[in-house]
Amino acid sequence: METKKKKIKMVTFPPQANFGTSLQSYALYTVLRKMGHDVVFIYNGHETLSFGIKGTIKDILKNNLPSSIVEGIRRKKRKKQLSTAKNSSYKDSTQDVKLHIPPQIIPLANSEWRFWISKLPFYEQVYKFIKYRNRQWRKVYSFTFKDNNFQMERIYTAKQYKKIVEDTDLFITGSDQIWNPYCCGFNSMLFLEFVKDKKCISYSSSIARPSFPPEVEERAKEDLRKFQHISVREQSSVVLLQNLLGRNDIQLVVDPTYLLSKDEWMEFGNRANLEFKIPSKYIFCYFIGFRRVEYSAMVEDVKDKTGINDVITIDCVNGKINYGNGILYKDGGPYEFVYLLSHASMVCMDSFHATVFALKFGIDFVHILKNDGDGNQSSQNLRMYDLFSRYKLLYKLYKKDSTEWLRPVDWSTVNNIIKKEISESMTYLTNAINF
Protein backbone atom coordinates (compact mmCIF):
# COMPACT_ATOMS: atom_id res chain seq x y z
CA MET A 1 0.00 0.00 0.00
CA GLU A 2 1.38 3.40 -1.02
CA THR A 3 1.67 5.73 1.95
CA LYS A 4 1.17 9.47 1.51
CA LYS A 5 3.69 11.52 3.48
CA LYS A 6 2.11 12.97 6.63
CA LYS A 7 3.21 15.53 9.19
CA ILE A 8 3.15 13.51 12.39
CA LYS A 9 3.74 14.58 15.98
CA MET A 10 4.76 11.69 18.21
CA VAL A 11 3.90 11.96 21.91
CA THR A 12 5.37 9.62 24.51
CA PHE A 13 7.84 9.66 27.40
CA PRO A 14 11.08 11.41 26.38
CA PRO A 15 14.30 9.35 26.48
CA GLN A 16 15.88 8.86 29.89
CA ALA A 17 18.13 6.45 31.79
CA ASN A 18 15.32 3.92 31.77
CA PHE A 19 16.40 2.23 28.56
CA GLY A 20 13.08 0.59 27.73
CA THR A 21 11.48 4.02 27.68
CA SER A 22 14.25 5.39 25.45
CA LEU A 23 14.23 2.48 23.01
CA GLN A 24 10.48 2.23 22.54
CA SER A 25 10.38 5.90 21.51
CA TYR A 26 13.37 5.38 19.20
CA ALA A 27 11.72 2.37 17.58
CA LEU A 28 8.38 4.02 16.86
CA TYR A 29 10.04 7.20 15.60
CA THR A 30 12.33 5.17 13.33
CA VAL A 31 9.49 3.07 11.93
CA LEU A 32 7.41 6.15 11.13
CA ARG A 33 10.38 7.76 9.38
CA LYS A 34 11.02 4.55 7.41
CA MET A 35 7.38 4.73 6.27
CA GLY A 36 8.23 8.11 4.72
CA HIS A 37 6.59 10.49 7.18
CA ASP A 38 7.78 13.82 8.58
CA VAL A 39 7.97 13.10 12.33
CA VAL A 40 8.60 15.42 15.28
CA PHE A 41 8.82 14.14 18.86
CA ILE A 42 7.09 16.64 21.18
CA TYR A 43 7.19 16.60 24.96
CA ASN A 44 6.04 18.63 27.94
CA GLY A 45 8.11 21.63 29.00
CA HIS A 46 7.35 21.26 32.71
CA GLU A 47 10.83 19.81 33.08
CA THR A 48 12.94 22.97 33.11
CA LEU A 49 16.03 24.16 34.94
CA SER A 50 14.16 24.48 38.22
CA PHE A 51 13.24 20.82 38.13
CA GLY A 52 16.75 19.87 37.12
CA ILE A 53 18.22 21.81 40.02
CA LYS A 54 15.77 20.17 42.42
CA GLY A 55 16.75 16.73 41.09
CA THR A 56 20.44 17.54 41.44
CA ILE A 57 20.01 18.61 45.07
CA LYS A 58 18.02 15.45 45.81
CA ASP A 59 20.73 13.30 44.24
CA ILE A 60 23.47 15.03 46.21
CA LEU A 61 21.59 14.51 49.48
CA LYS A 62 20.69 10.91 48.63
CA ASN A 63 24.28 10.03 47.75
CA ASN A 64 25.87 11.69 50.76
CA LEU A 65 23.42 11.33 53.64
CA PRO A 66 23.57 8.15 55.77
CA SER A 67 21.28 5.41 54.40
CA SER A 68 19.32 5.37 57.68
CA ILE A 69 18.33 9.03 57.17
CA VAL A 70 17.38 8.46 53.51
CA GLU A 71 15.21 5.48 54.48
CA GLY A 72 13.65 7.54 57.28
CA ILE A 73 12.67 10.25 54.79
CA ARG A 74 11.15 7.65 52.48
CA ARG A 75 9.13 6.08 55.31
CA LYS A 76 7.88 9.49 56.40
CA LYS A 77 6.77 10.30 52.85
CA ARG A 78 5.01 6.96 52.54
CA LYS A 79 3.31 7.42 55.91
CA LYS A 80 1.99 10.79 54.76
CA GLN A 81 0.61 9.24 51.55
CA LEU A 82 -1.16 6.50 53.49
CA SER A 83 -2.55 9.03 55.95
CA THR A 84 -4.04 10.98 53.05
CA ALA A 85 -5.57 7.80 51.65
CA LYS A 86 -6.92 6.14 54.81
CA ASN A 87 -10.42 7.61 54.61
CA SER A 88 -10.94 6.60 50.99
CA SER A 89 -13.64 4.00 50.39
CA TYR A 90 -12.42 3.20 46.88
CA LYS A 91 -11.61 -0.42 46.17
CA ASP A 92 -10.27 -1.61 42.83
CA SER A 93 -12.72 -4.03 41.23
CA THR A 94 -10.12 -6.73 40.63
CA GLN A 95 -7.48 -6.03 43.25
CA ASP A 96 -7.61 -6.02 47.01
CA VAL A 97 -6.75 -2.37 47.48
CA LYS A 98 -8.01 -0.90 50.75
CA LEU A 99 -5.95 2.28 50.84
CA HIS A 100 -6.19 4.42 47.76
CA ILE A 101 -3.76 7.20 46.88
CA PRO A 102 -5.12 9.45 44.11
CA PRO A 103 -2.84 9.77 41.07
CA GLN A 104 -0.97 13.00 40.38
CA ILE A 105 -2.52 15.15 37.65
CA ILE A 106 0.05 16.66 35.27
CA PRO A 107 -1.49 19.61 33.39
CA LEU A 108 -0.53 20.86 29.97
CA ALA A 109 2.49 23.11 30.03
CA ASN A 110 1.60 26.80 29.90
CA SER A 111 4.42 28.93 31.26
CA GLU A 112 5.66 31.97 29.37
CA TRP A 113 8.56 32.54 31.75
CA ARG A 114 9.86 29.00 31.25
CA PHE A 115 9.57 29.48 27.50
CA TRP A 116 11.62 32.71 27.58
CA ILE A 117 14.20 31.23 29.92
CA SER A 118 14.65 28.39 27.44
CA LYS A 119 15.52 30.97 24.76
CA LEU A 120 18.45 32.41 26.70
CA PRO A 121 21.78 31.72 24.95
CA PHE A 122 23.23 29.78 27.88
CA TYR A 123 20.11 27.80 28.73
CA GLU A 124 20.88 24.56 26.89
CA GLN A 125 24.42 24.43 28.24
CA VAL A 126 23.25 24.96 31.82
CA TYR A 127 20.32 22.55 31.37
CA LYS A 128 22.67 19.89 30.00
CA PHE A 129 25.14 20.45 32.85
CA ILE A 130 22.45 20.07 35.52
CA LYS A 131 20.22 17.32 34.10
CA TYR A 132 22.85 15.33 32.21
CA ARG A 133 25.31 15.47 35.07
CA ASN A 134 27.07 12.11 34.81
CA ARG A 135 28.46 9.96 32.01
CA GLN A 136 25.36 7.76 31.73
CA TRP A 137 23.03 10.74 31.36
CA ARG A 138 25.42 12.39 28.91
CA LYS A 139 25.10 9.27 26.76
CA VAL A 140 21.32 9.65 26.96
CA TYR A 141 21.74 13.29 25.92
CA SER A 142 23.82 12.32 22.86
CA PHE A 143 21.33 9.57 21.95
CA THR A 144 18.44 12.05 22.19
CA PHE A 145 19.82 15.30 20.78
CA LYS A 146 23.13 14.69 18.98
CA ASP A 147 22.98 11.36 17.12
CA ASN A 148 20.21 12.21 14.61
CA ASN A 149 17.85 9.73 16.25
CA PHE A 150 15.05 12.28 16.79
CA GLN A 151 13.77 15.69 15.87
CA MET A 152 12.73 16.94 19.33
CA GLU A 153 10.56 19.89 20.36
CA ARG A 154 9.87 20.86 23.96
CA ILE A 155 6.50 22.56 24.60
CA TYR A 156 6.11 25.28 27.22
CA THR A 157 3.03 27.33 26.31
CA ALA A 158 -0.54 27.18 25.02
CA LYS A 159 0.59 29.21 21.99
CA GLN A 160 3.07 26.48 21.08
CA TYR A 161 0.38 23.82 21.38
CA LYS A 162 -1.93 25.81 19.11
CA LYS A 163 0.78 26.27 16.48
CA ILE A 164 1.69 22.58 16.59
CA VAL A 165 -1.91 21.52 16.07
CA GLU A 166 -2.19 23.82 13.04
CA ASP A 167 1.00 22.36 11.52
CA THR A 168 0.18 18.66 12.01
CA ASP A 169 -1.79 16.07 10.04
CA LEU A 170 -2.06 13.57 12.86
CA PHE A 171 -0.85 12.77 16.35
CA ILE A 172 0.41 9.39 17.55
CA THR A 173 0.77 8.45 21.21
CA GLY A 174 2.68 5.48 22.50
CA SER A 175 4.18 3.26 23.53
CA ASP A 176 5.08 2.54 27.18
CA GLN A 177 2.89 3.12 30.24
CA ILE A 178 1.77 6.57 29.14
CA TRP A 179 -1.84 5.91 30.21
CA ASN A 180 -1.01 4.36 33.58
CA PRO A 181 -1.90 7.10 36.12
CA TYR A 182 0.41 5.50 38.69
CA CYS A 183 3.46 5.32 36.45
CA CYS A 184 4.23 9.02 35.97
CA GLY A 185 0.89 10.57 36.85
CA PHE A 186 -2.16 11.32 34.71
CA ASN A 187 -0.42 13.32 32.01
CA SER A 188 -2.78 15.58 30.04
CA MET A 189 -0.35 15.82 27.14
CA LEU A 190 -0.12 12.05 26.74
CA PHE A 191 -3.92 11.90 26.46
CA LEU A 192 -3.72 14.61 23.75
CA GLU A 193 -5.99 17.03 25.61
CA PHE A 194 -4.57 19.90 23.53
CA VAL A 195 -5.68 18.39 20.20
CA LYS A 196 -8.96 19.72 18.79
CA ASP A 197 -9.98 18.43 15.38
CA LYS A 198 -6.87 16.63 14.13
CA LYS A 199 -6.55 12.87 13.80
CA CYS A 200 -5.44 10.99 16.93
CA ILE A 201 -3.92 7.50 16.94
CA SER A 202 -2.47 5.44 19.74
CA TYR A 203 0.15 2.81 19.06
CA SER A 204 0.76 0.23 21.78
CA SER A 205 -0.11 2.59 24.62
CA SER A 206 -0.01 0.81 27.96
CA ILE A 207 -2.34 1.18 30.95
CA ALA A 208 -0.93 -1.83 32.85
CA ARG A 209 -3.94 -1.80 35.18
CA PRO A 210 -7.39 -3.41 35.12
CA SER A 211 -9.14 -0.03 35.57
CA PHE A 212 -8.64 3.71 35.86
CA PRO A 213 -8.90 5.15 39.38
CA PRO A 214 -12.21 7.01 39.93
CA GLU A 215 -10.59 10.46 40.11
CA VAL A 216 -9.55 10.28 36.43
CA GLU A 217 -11.87 7.70 34.86
CA GLU A 218 -14.33 10.18 33.31
CA ARG A 219 -11.51 12.44 32.20
CA ALA A 220 -9.71 9.53 30.53
CA LYS A 221 -12.97 8.46 28.88
CA GLU A 222 -13.55 11.94 27.46
CA ASP A 223 -9.96 12.21 26.23
CA LEU A 224 -9.93 8.79 24.56
CA ARG A 225 -13.21 9.36 22.72
CA LYS A 226 -11.46 11.64 20.24
CA PHE A 227 -9.02 8.89 19.16
CA GLN A 228 -10.00 7.53 15.77
CA HIS A 229 -7.74 4.50 16.19
CA ILE A 230 -6.67 2.93 19.48
CA SER A 231 -4.18 0.12 19.95
CA VAL A 232 -2.73 -1.03 23.26
CA ARG A 233 0.00 -3.31 24.54
CA GLU A 234 -1.96 -5.65 26.84
CA GLN A 235 -5.10 -7.72 26.33
CA SER A 236 -6.31 -6.46 29.71
CA SER A 237 -6.16 -2.90 28.32
CA VAL A 238 -8.20 -4.00 25.30
CA VAL A 239 -10.94 -5.21 27.62
CA LEU A 240 -10.73 -2.11 29.83
CA LEU A 241 -11.13 0.31 26.91
CA GLN A 242 -13.83 -1.75 25.19
CA ASN A 243 -15.92 -1.51 28.35
CA LEU A 244 -15.04 2.12 29.12
CA LEU A 245 -15.63 3.47 25.61
CA GLY A 246 -18.21 1.01 24.32
CA ARG A 247 -16.01 0.25 21.30
CA ASN A 248 -15.13 -3.06 19.67
CA ASP A 249 -12.26 -1.77 17.52
CA ILE A 250 -9.58 -1.57 20.23
CA GLN A 251 -6.62 -3.56 18.91
CA LEU A 252 -3.78 -5.43 20.59
CA VAL A 253 -0.38 -4.70 19.02
CA VAL A 254 3.23 -5.36 19.95
CA ASP A 255 5.56 -2.85 21.55
CA PRO A 256 7.35 -0.80 18.86
CA THR A 257 10.72 -2.32 19.79
CA TYR A 258 9.49 -5.50 18.06
CA LEU A 259 9.05 -3.63 14.78
CA LEU A 260 12.76 -3.22 14.11
CA SER A 261 14.56 -6.38 13.02
CA LYS A 262 17.18 -8.23 15.02
CA ASP A 263 19.82 -7.04 12.54
CA GLU A 264 18.72 -3.42 12.96
CA TRP A 265 19.04 -3.72 16.73
CA MET A 266 22.43 -5.41 16.42
CA GLU A 267 23.60 -2.50 14.25
CA PHE A 268 22.21 -0.10 16.86
CA GLY A 269 24.08 -1.91 19.65
CA ASN A 270 27.32 -1.77 17.70
CA ARG A 271 27.32 1.98 18.32
CA ALA A 272 28.16 1.21 21.98
CA ASN A 273 31.22 2.70 23.60
CA LEU A 274 32.15 0.25 26.36
CA GLU A 275 34.76 1.27 28.91
CA PHE A 276 35.69 -2.32 29.82
CA LYS A 277 36.24 -5.73 28.23
CA ILE A 278 33.28 -8.09 28.52
CA PRO A 279 33.66 -11.77 29.49
CA SER A 280 33.04 -14.43 26.86
CA LYS A 281 30.09 -15.74 28.87
CA TYR A 282 28.08 -13.70 31.37
CA ILE A 283 24.73 -13.06 33.01
CA PHE A 284 23.30 -9.65 32.15
CA CYS A 285 21.19 -7.97 34.86
CA TYR A 286 18.78 -5.08 34.45
CA PHE A 287 16.52 -4.15 37.36
CA ILE A 288 14.39 -1.03 37.57
CA GLY A 289 12.42 -1.88 40.71
CA PHE A 290 13.50 -1.95 44.33
CA ARG A 291 13.14 -5.60 45.44
CA ARG A 292 16.88 -5.64 46.04
CA VAL A 293 17.03 -8.58 48.45
CA GLU A 294 14.95 -10.73 46.09
CA TYR A 295 17.01 -9.66 43.07
CA SER A 296 20.28 -10.56 44.80
CA ALA A 297 18.98 -13.96 45.84
CA MET A 298 17.74 -14.65 42.30
CA VAL A 299 21.07 -13.75 40.69
CA GLU A 300 22.97 -16.03 43.09
CA ASP A 301 20.49 -18.83 42.33
CA VAL A 302 20.91 -18.31 38.58
CA LYS A 303 24.71 -18.35 38.90
CA ASP A 304 24.55 -21.58 40.87
CA LYS A 305 22.13 -23.39 38.57
CA THR A 306 23.57 -22.24 35.23
CA GLY A 307 27.26 -22.39 36.18
CA ILE A 308 27.79 -18.89 34.73
CA ASN A 309 29.95 -16.96 37.19
CA ASP A 310 30.45 -13.59 35.50
CA VAL A 311 27.71 -10.99 35.95
CA ILE A 312 27.26 -7.54 34.40
CA THR A 313 24.64 -5.21 35.87
CA ILE A 314 23.84 -2.02 33.99
CA ASP A 315 22.68 0.73 36.30
CA CYS A 316 19.25 2.29 35.96
CA VAL A 317 17.44 3.71 38.99
CA ASN A 318 18.30 0.77 41.20
CA GLY A 319 21.83 2.02 41.82
CA LYS A 320 24.85 0.93 43.83
CA ILE A 321 23.99 -2.80 43.89
CA ASN A 322 26.66 -5.04 42.37
CA TYR A 323 24.59 -8.16 41.80
CA GLY A 324 26.44 -11.46 41.79
CA ASN A 325 29.71 -9.78 42.81
CA GLY A 326 30.30 -8.93 39.15
CA ILE A 327 30.61 -5.69 37.21
CA LEU A 328 28.33 -2.77 38.10
CA TYR A 329 28.27 -0.63 34.97
CA LYS A 330 27.12 2.86 35.92
CA ASP A 331 28.07 4.59 32.66
CA GLY A 332 26.01 2.60 30.16
CA GLY A 333 23.58 4.30 27.80
CA PRO A 334 20.97 2.98 25.32
CA TYR A 335 23.57 1.61 22.87
CA GLU A 336 25.48 -0.18 25.64
CA PHE A 337 22.25 -1.65 27.02
CA VAL A 338 21.39 -3.25 23.69
CA TYR A 339 24.95 -4.45 23.05
CA LEU A 340 25.40 -6.07 26.47
CA LEU A 341 22.01 -7.73 26.41
CA SER A 342 22.45 -9.04 22.86
CA HIS A 343 25.81 -10.67 23.73
CA ALA A 344 24.77 -12.19 27.08
CA SER A 345 24.41 -15.90 27.78
CA MET A 346 21.58 -15.32 30.27
CA VAL A 347 19.46 -12.31 31.24
CA CYS A 348 18.03 -11.59 34.70
CA MET A 349 15.51 -8.75 34.79
CA ASP A 350 12.32 -7.24 36.15
CA SER A 351 11.92 -5.04 33.06
CA PHE A 352 9.27 -5.40 30.35
CA HIS A 353 11.58 -4.16 27.62
CA ALA A 354 14.58 -6.23 28.72
CA THR A 355 12.28 -9.23 28.32
CA VAL A 356 11.24 -8.10 24.85
CA PHE A 357 14.88 -7.75 23.78
CA ALA A 358 15.74 -11.18 25.18
CA LEU A 359 12.90 -12.57 23.05
CA LYS A 360 14.08 -10.53 20.07
CA PHE A 361 17.66 -11.84 20.30
CA GLY A 362 16.68 -15.40 21.29
CA ILE A 363 18.62 -15.31 24.57
CA ASP A 364 17.70 -17.40 27.58
CA PHE A 365 16.30 -15.39 30.48
CA VAL A 366 14.47 -15.42 33.77
CA HIS A 367 12.14 -12.64 34.88
CA ILE A 368 11.31 -11.60 38.43
CA LEU A 369 8.17 -9.53 38.96
CA LYS A 370 8.85 -5.88 39.71
CA ASN A 371 6.16 -5.67 42.40
CA ASP A 372 5.91 -8.16 45.26
CA GLY A 373 2.11 -8.01 45.42
CA ASP A 374 -0.41 -8.08 42.57
CA GLY A 375 -2.89 -6.26 44.83
CA ASN A 376 -0.77 -3.12 45.15
CA GLN A 377 -2.52 -0.25 43.36
CA SER A 378 0.74 0.72 41.66
CA SER A 379 1.61 -2.85 40.69
CA GLN A 380 2.80 -3.30 37.10
CA ASN A 381 2.69 -7.10 37.18
CA LEU A 382 -0.41 -7.38 35.00
CA ARG A 383 1.49 -6.47 31.83
CA MET A 384 4.04 -9.24 32.47
CA TYR A 385 1.37 -11.90 33.01
CA ASP A 386 -0.18 -10.75 29.76
CA LEU A 387 3.11 -10.91 27.84
CA PHE A 388 4.17 -14.33 29.11
CA SER A 389 0.69 -15.81 28.64
CA ARG A 390 0.72 -14.87 24.94
CA TYR A 391 3.92 -16.85 24.40
CA LYS A 392 3.15 -19.63 26.89
CA LEU A 393 6.22 -18.64 28.91
CA LEU A 394 4.75 -18.16 32.38
CA TYR A 395 7.30 -20.68 33.66
CA LYS A 396 10.00 -18.05 32.99
CA LEU A 397 8.72 -16.05 35.97
CA TYR A 398 11.19 -16.67 38.77
CA LYS A 399 10.17 -18.56 41.90
CA LYS A 400 12.84 -19.22 44.47
CA ASP A 401 11.65 -22.75 45.29
CA SER A 402 11.30 -23.84 41.68
CA THR A 403 13.58 -24.73 38.80
CA GLU A 404 10.88 -24.40 36.11
CA TRP A 405 12.55 -21.24 34.82
CA LEU A 406 15.46 -23.41 33.63
CA ARG A 407 13.24 -25.00 30.97
CA PRO A 408 14.48 -23.98 27.51
CA VAL A 409 12.31 -21.76 25.34
CA ASP A 410 10.70 -23.26 22.24
CA TRP A 411 12.05 -20.48 20.06
CA SER A 412 10.40 -21.76 16.89
CA THR A 413 6.92 -21.45 18.42
CA VAL A 414 7.64 -18.10 20.08
CA ASN A 415 9.16 -16.61 16.92
CA ASN A 416 6.19 -17.69 14.81
CA ILE A 417 3.80 -15.98 17.22
CA ILE A 418 5.91 -12.82 17.26
CA LYS A 419 6.22 -12.79 13.46
CA LYS A 420 2.42 -12.90 13.13
CA GLU A 421 1.99 -10.19 15.77
CA ILE A 422 4.48 -7.90 14.01
CA SER A 423 2.69 -8.32 10.68
CA GLU A 424 -0.70 -7.52 12.24
CA SER A 425 0.74 -4.56 14.13
CA MET A 426 2.33 -3.03 11.03
CA THR A 427 -0.94 -3.47 9.14
CA TYR A 428 -2.77 -1.66 11.95
CA LEU A 429 -0.26 1.21 11.99
CA THR A 430 -0.31 1.64 8.20
CA ASN A 431 -4.10 1.57 8.00
CA ALA A 432 -4.53 3.88 11.01
CA ILE A 433 -2.29 6.50 9.39
CA ASN A 434 -3.77 6.22 5.90
CA PHE A 435 -7.50 6.11 6.74
C-alpha positions, 0 to 999 in steps of 0.5 A, spaced: 500 500 500 502 506 497 503 511 503 502 518 503 507 523 506 504 525 513 506 531 518 506 527 524 507 529 531 509 523 536 507 523 543 510 519 549 515 519 554 522 522 552 528 518 552 531 517 559 536 512 563 530 507 563 532 504 557 526 501 555 522 508 555 528 510 550 528 504 546 520 504 545 520 511 543 526 510 538 523 504 535 516 508 533 520 514 531 524 510 526 518 506 523 514 512 522 520 515 518 522 509 514 514 509 512 516 516 509 513 520 514 515 527 517 515 526 524 517 530 530 517 528 537 514 533 542 514 533 549 512 537 555 516 543 558 514 542 565 521 539 566 525 545 566 532 548 569 528 548 576 526 541 576 533 539 574 536 543 580 531 540 584 533 533 582 540 535 582 540 537 590 536 530 591 541 526 588 546 530 592 543 529 598 541 521 597 548 520 595 551 523 601 546 522 607 547 516 611 542 510 608 538 510 615 536 518 614 534 516 607 530 510 608 527 515 614 525 520 609 522 515 604 518 512 610 515 518 612 513 520 605 510 513 605 506 514 611 503 521 609 501 518 603 497 513 606 494 518 611 491 521 606 488 515 603 486 512 609 479 515 609 478 513 601 472 508 600 475 506 593 476 499 592 479 496 585 474 491 582 479 486 581 485 487 586 484 487 594 486 495 594 483 498 601 488 504 601 487 508 595 492 514 593 489 518 588 494 519 582 498 525 580 494 530 575 500 533 570 497 539 566 498 541 559 504 546 560 503 553 559 508 557 562 511 563 558 517 565 563 519 558 562 519 558 555 523 565 555 528 562 559 529 556 554 531 561 549 536 564 553 543 563 549 546 559 555 540 555 557 541 549 553 548 548 556 546 549 563 540 545 562 545 539 560 550 540 565 544 540 571 540 534 568 545 530 564 550 530 570 554 524 569 556 519 564 550 515 563 546 521 562 550 524 557 550 518 553 542 519 553 543 526 551 547 524 545 542 519 543 536 524 544 539 530 541 546 529 537 545 522 534 540 524 529 535 519 532 530 524 533 527 531 531 525 533 538 521 539 540 519 541 547 512 545 549 512 550 554 506 554 552 498 554 550 501 558 543 506 552 542 500 547 542 496 551 538 501 552 532 503 545 533 496 543 532 495 547 526 501 544 523 500 537 524 496 532 520 495 527 525 498 525 532 500 518 535 501 516 542 505 510 544 508 506 547 510 505 554 505 506 560 503 513 558 496 511 560 497 508 567 496 514 572 500 510 577 506 510 572 508 518 571 501 521 573 495 522 569 499 526 564 494 531 560 499 531 554 499 524 553 492 523 552 492 529 547 488 534 551 490 539 547 488 536 540 482 539 537 480 536 530 486 533 528 486 525 527 489 521 533 492 515 533 495 510 539 500 505 538 501 500 543 499 505 549 499 501 555 495 502 561 498 496 565 492 496 570 485 493 570 481 499 571 482 507 571 482 510 578 475 514 579 478 520 580 480 520 572 476 515 569 471 520 566 476 524 564 480 519 561 474 516 557 472 523 554 480 524 552 480 517 549 473 518 545 477 523 540 481 517 538 479 515 531 484 508 532 486 505 538 491 500 539 494 497 546 500 493 549 496 488 553 489 484 552 487 487 559 487 494 556 483 492 550 478 489 555 478 495 559 477 500 553 472 496 550 468 496 556 469 504 558 468 506 551 463 502 548 467 500 542 469 493 539 475 496 535 480 496 540 486 492 537 492 489 541 499 490 538 506 489 539 511 494 543 514 498 537 521 495 539 518 489 536 518 492 529 525 493 528 529 487 526 534 483 530 539 485 525 537 493 525 538 492 533 544 489 532 547 494 528 544 499 533 548 496 539 554 496 535 554 503 536 556 502 543 562 505 547 564 500 552 569 502 557 571 495 559 572 488 556 566 483 557 567 476 558 566 471 553 560 468 557 556 472 562 549 473 566 546 480 564 542 484 569 537 489 568 533 491 574 528 497 575 524 496 581 527 496 588 526 488 590 533 488 592 534 482 596 529 478 592 534 480 586 540 478 589 537 472 591 535 470 584 542 472 581 545 467 586 540 462 584 541 463 577 549 463 577 549 456 581 544 453 577 547 455 570 554 455 572 555 462 569 559 466 574 560 472 570 555 478 571 554 484 568 549 489 571 547 495 567 545 501 572 538 504 571 534 507 577 536 501 582 543 504 583 549 501 587 547 494 587 553 489 584 549 483 583 552 477 583 559 480 585 560 482 578 561 488 574 556 494 576 556 498 569 554 505 571 556 509 565 552 505 560 547 508 555 541 505 550 547 503 545 550 499 551 544 496 554 542 493 547 549 491 546 550 487 552 544 484 552 544 481 545 551 478 547 549 475 554 548 468 555 543 469 560 538 475 562 536 476 569 531 482 569 524 485 572 523 489 566 518 489 560 523 491 555 529 487 557 524 481 556 522 483 549 529 484 547 531 477 550 525 474 546 528 478 540 535 476 540 533 469 542 537 469 549 535 465 555 532 469 560 528 469 567 524 474 569 522 476 576 516 480 577 517 488 579 512 488 584 511 483 590 504 483 590 499 483 585 494 487 589 498 493 590 494 499 586 501 501 583 503 494 581 505 493 574 505 485 574 499 485 569 502 487 563 508 481 564 502 476 566 499 478 559 506 478 555 508 471 558 501 468 557 501 470 549 507 466 548 506 460 553 512 462 557 509 463 564 514 458 567 519 463 565 517 467 571 522 466 577 520 462 583 525 461 588 523 454 590 522 452 583 527 450 577 521 451 572 525 457 569 530 453 567 526 449 561 528 452 555 524 456 550 521 453 544 524 459 540 520 456 533 513 457 536 515 463 540 518 466 533 512 464 529 507 468 534 511 474 534 512 474 526 504 474 526 503 479 531 508 484 528 505 483 521 498 484 524 501 490 528 504 493 522 498 493 518 494 496 523 499 502 523 499 503 516 491 503 516 490 507 522 495 513 518 492 512 511 485 512 513 
